[in-house]
Amino acid sequence: MSQSVETSSAAAVCRWIVTGWRDYRRCWWISSAYSTIFVLFGGGVIGLLVHAELYPILYPMLTGFMLVAPVAVIGFFRVAEILHTGGQPQFRDFLHGFRQAPPGIWGIALLLGFGFLIWITDALLLYVMYFDVGALPLDRVLVELPVGRVGAFLLFATIIGFVLALAIFAVSAFSLPLLFNRRRTLVPAVVTSVKTVFEHPLLMACWAACLVVMAFFALFVFLPALVVILPVLAFAGYQGYRDLFDVDR
């Protein structure tokens, strides 16, 4: 594996984001339409939790999206390839991306789904352990739930989520594009991805921080922003893969 990336980690990540934005603008309407599917799904989940008055579970459920989000970007791999060869992708190319995905990708998808279940299960156990109450209306959450316990719940949930997210990030950061392009089989792809992440700690820390900041903004501040943020990050991540693995050079 030939790896060459500029010394400045922040500059490299900025270049990936700029490339992601440029690619998004070249096919903005199909990328936005595809991302809207996930925005509507996320909005539906939020609506169900609010209707059930399970407000403390909103945090782990929304952050859990970041654990399974790598599966959502598989469709962007095919679109990114078409863009980088000078073509003009169509919406059906997102579906073609899933169709041409090798079996190993679905192995990663199962692994991410399992990680999501672990995260949600742990969050629910923490919720019961700290609060031991059922659903509460929003106007009673801050009154009836001790602020100290809410803070401790969020702190421990964040710590658990961070450890789990780090493991999933290392496994999926590059294994998915490696599998998609059939440059590795499942186990070698995972090993290569983990190795690459830990061989470039500053670069990967900058990239992960960018992912977290932009994802948190979309999930907790303005969910419709995910329509733009998801494709930009997907294209940016694919550019990072191309840089680190010298694709087409």
KADARA-V389864 format. One record per residue. RES is the residue in one letter. NEAR is the number of other ideal C-beta (glycine too) atoms within 8 Angstrom. Layout:
{{RES	NEAR} {RES	NEAR}}
This chain:
{{M	5} {S	6} {Q	9} {S	5} {V	8} {E	6} {T	3} {S	6} {S	11} {A	7} {A	8} {A	14} {V	14} {C	8} {R	10} {W	14} {I	11} {V	8} {T	11} {G	16} {W	11} {R	8} {D	13} {Y	13} {R	7} {R	8} {C	12} {W	8} {W	6} {I	13} {S	12} {S	11} {A	9} {Y	12} {S	13} {T	9} {I	8} {F	10} {V	12} {L	8} {F	8} {G	13} {G	9} {G	8} {V	9} {I	12} {G	8} {L	8} {L	12} {V	10} {H	6} {A	7} {E	9} {L	8} {Y	10} {P	11} {I	11} {L	11} {Y	10} {P	13} {M	13} {L	11} {T	11} {G	13} {F	11} {M	11} {L	13} {V	12} {A	10} {P	11} {V	10} {A	10} {V	13} {I	13} {G	13} {F	15} {F	14} {R	13} {V	15} {A	13} {E	8} {I	11} {L	13} {H	8} {T	6} {G	4} {G	6} {Q	6} {P	10} {Q	6} {F	8} {R	6} {D	13} {F	13} {L	9} {H	9} {G	15} {F	9} {R	6} {Q	8} {A	10} {P	8} {P	6} {G	11} {I	12} {W	8} {G	9} {I	18} {A	9} {L	8} {L	10} {L	14} {G	10} {F	8} {G	13} {F	11} {L	8} {I	9} {W	15} {I	11} {T	8} {D	10} {A	16} {L	10} {L	8} {L	12} {Y	11} {V	8} {M	7} {Y	10} {F	10} {D	5} {V	6} {G	3} {A	5} {L	11} {P	6} {L	8} {D	5} {R	8} {V	11} {L	6} {V	6} {E	6} {L	12} {P	5} {V	7} {G	6} {R	10} {V	12} {G	8} {A	9} {F	13} {L	9} {L	8} {F	9} {A	13} {T	8} {I	8} {I	12} {G	13} {F	8} {V	8} {L	12} {A	10} {L	8} {A	9} {I	13} {F	11} {A	11} {V	12} {S	12} {A	12} {F	14} {S	15} {L	14} {P	11} {L	14} {L	17} {F	13} {N	8} {R	6} {R	7} {R	11} {T	7} {L	12} {V	6} {P	8} {A	17} {V	11} {V	8} {T	13} {S	15} {V	10} {K	8} {T	13} {V	13} {F	9} {E	7} {H	11} {P	8} {L	7} {L	11} {M	12} {A	9} {C	12} {W	13} {A	9} {A	8} {C	11} {L	10} {V	9} {V	8} {M	10} {A	13} {F	9} {F	11} {A	13} {L	13} {F	6} {V	7} {F	6} {L	10} {P	6} {A	10} {L	13} {V	10} {V	10} {I	12} {L	14} {P	15} {V	12} {L	14} {A	13} {F	16} {A	14} {G	14} {Y	12} {Q	14} {G	12} {Y	12} {R	11} {D	11} {L	11} {F	12} {D	10} {V	7} {D	5} {R	4}}
